[in-house]
Amino acid sequence: MLWGALVGSIFASLFLFGSAYLIWHKKDLTFIAGYDEKKFKGDKVRLVRAYGIFCLASGILTVLLPFALAIIGSYAGAIFGIWLTVGVVMLAFYSQSLNAKSSGS
């Protein structure tokens, strides 16, 4: 049971680590869903850093998820889901605030 979840989570986390590398290090903004170069006028460096850190943290938690499920139980899955949901909402508000700060000035 643990091996299937472990292999699946490793592949998902490799995708997240690759996304973090491309977004954060290479500054490839095309990987950010809904990003439009013409509409976004905010600080791109801060945006790239925020999305890269979120992808990196999500990748680390995805690797740890099968072990947490085996040790703690289904509560670990609920905590993981809450983390991702809250993180995505906060990231959306943060990117909007970066865009609003520069277009208001």
Buried (B, 14 or more C-beta within 10 A) or exposed (E): EEEEBBEEBBEBBEEBBEBBBBBBEEEEBEBBEEBEEEEBBBEBEBBBBBBBBBBBBBBBBBBBBBBBBEEEEEEBEEBBEEEBEEBEEEBEEBBEEBBEEEEEE
